[in-house]
């Protein structure tokens, strides 16, 4: 039995929430520092992140959020402007949000790809 999530459905949900203005932004310091260092606006960052979503860039998830029980985490790794980028989204029953957008710092660990 294949337990891999339907990433196309997840990507469509994120794109729909973005297009309808329902995508929330909850960035950690590392992501905020990345935006500042690269002189990116939040709007530009979200457009880049959403435009890069594909099955090819899916890294891992679904996984439980560390401190919000109603959110599920999906992670993507992609190249943007010659940088290996880490992008993390949270999806809940009522909204989705972008949580991380910064250069990848750790080696890719595929031992925890999906449940």
ROKEBA-266152 format. One line per field, with one value per residue (C-alpha): chain; residue number from 0; x, y, z. Coordinates in nm, 3 decimals. Layout:
BEGIN
c = (A/...)
k = (NUM/...)
xx = (X/...)
yy = (Y/...)
zz = (Z/...)
This chain:
BEGIN
c = (A/A/A/A/A/A/A/A/A/A/A/A/A/A/A/A/A/A/A/A/A/A/A/A/A/A/A/A/A/A/A/A/A/A/A/A/A/A/A/A/A/A/A/A/A/A/A/A/A/A/A/A/A/A/A/A/A/A/A/A/A/A/A/A/A/A/A/A/A/A/A/A/A/A/A/A/A/A/A/A/A/A/A/A/A/A/A/A/A/A/A/A/A/A/A/A/A/A/A/A/A/A/A/A/A/A/A/A/A/A/A/A/A/A/A)
k = (0/1/2/3/4/5/6/7/8/9/10/11/12/13/14/15/16/17/18/19/20/21/22/23/24/25/26/27/28/29/30/31/32/33/34/35/36/37/38/39/40/41/42/43/44/45/46/47/48/49/50/51/52/53/54/55/56/57/58/59/60/61/62/63/64/65/66/67/68/69/70/71/72/73/74/75/76/77/78/79/80/81/82/83/84/85/86/87/88/89/90/91/92/93/94/95/96/97/98/99/100/101/102/103/104/105/106/107/108/109/110/111/112/113/114)
xx = (0.000/0.136/0.106/0.241/0.005/-0.171/0.073/-0.120/-0.421/-0.202/-0.045/-0.389/-0.511/-0.209/-0.255/-0.629/-0.570/-0.306/-0.532/-0.823/-0.611/-0.656/-0.287/-0.157/0.201/0.375/0.749/1.017/1.322/1.539/1.292/1.252/1.631/1.651/1.394/1.577/1.919/1.786/1.564/1.252/0.903/0.660/0.448/0.749/0.845/0.496/0.476/0.814/0.717/0.379/0.521/0.779/0.534/0.539/0.560/0.927/0.995/0.799/1.032/0.828/0.500/0.236/0.372/0.216/0.291/0.519/0.281/-0.047/-0.242/-0.483/-0.208/-0.029/0.316/0.436/0.790/0.942/1.302/1.364/1.614/1.535/1.789/2.068/1.988/1.875/1.558/1.356/0.985/0.743/0.365/0.110/-0.239/-0.535/-0.907/-0.979/-0.659/-0.308/0.006/0.366/0.602/0.954/1.130/1.509/1.821/1.847/2.096/2.090/2.142/1.820/1.695/1.463/1.425/1.121/0.947/0.583/0.373)
yy = (0.000/0.343/0.592/0.887/1.183/1.330/1.617/1.749/1.801/1.972/2.201/2.289/2.377/2.606/2.773/2.819/2.969/3.202/3.314/3.377/3.566/3.291/3.193/3.315/3.414/3.293/3.327/3.242/3.464/3.263/3.329/3.697/3.734/3.568/3.812/4.109/3.993/3.933/4.242/4.042/4.158/3.913/3.931/3.844/3.560/3.409/3.435/3.259/2.990/2.916/2.917/2.653/2.399/2.068/1.697/1.720/1.965/1.781/1.680/1.539/1.541/1.515/1.550/1.693/2.052/2.083/2.297/2.337/2.013/2.119/2.186/1.943/2.027/1.982/2.063/2.139/2.176/2.368/2.591/2.962/3.203/2.944/2.885/2.553/2.664/2.510/2.600/2.480/2.511/2.428/2.317/2.317/2.264/2.637/2.788/2.723/2.921/2.956/2.906/2.881/3.023/3.022/2.854/2.489/2.445/2.070/1.769/1.623/1.348/1.106/0.874/1.075/1.140/1.063/0.857)
zz = (0.000/-0.096/0.190/-0.005/0.018/-0.282/-0.334/-0.634/-0.405/-0.142/-0.401/-0.541/-0.191/-0.133/-0.473/-0.413/-0.068/-0.215/-0.501/-0.266/-0.012/0.247/0.269/0.604/0.679/0.993/0.932/1.181/1.237/0.994/0.712/0.802/0.806/0.463/0.320/0.466/0.344/-0.008/-0.012/-0.082/0.004/0.155/-0.163/-0.381/-0.148/-0.156/-0.535/-0.566/-0.317/-0.477/-0.830/-0.732/-0.595/-0.780/-0.712/-0.809/-0.526/-0.258/0.026/0.314/0.499/0.609/0.959/1.271/1.358/1.663/1.869/1.682/1.682/1.405/1.148/0.917/0.778/0.418/0.311/-0.028/-0.149/-0.471/-0.650/-0.664/-0.812/-0.777/-0.409/-0.269/-0.087/0.195/0.195/0.461/0.459/0.726/0.631/0.865/0.825/0.789/0.644/0.520/0.592/0.484/0.775/0.629/0.326/0.342/0.207/0.299/0.580/0.646/0.423/0.290/0.521/0.341/0.640/0.750/0.420/0.501/0.738)
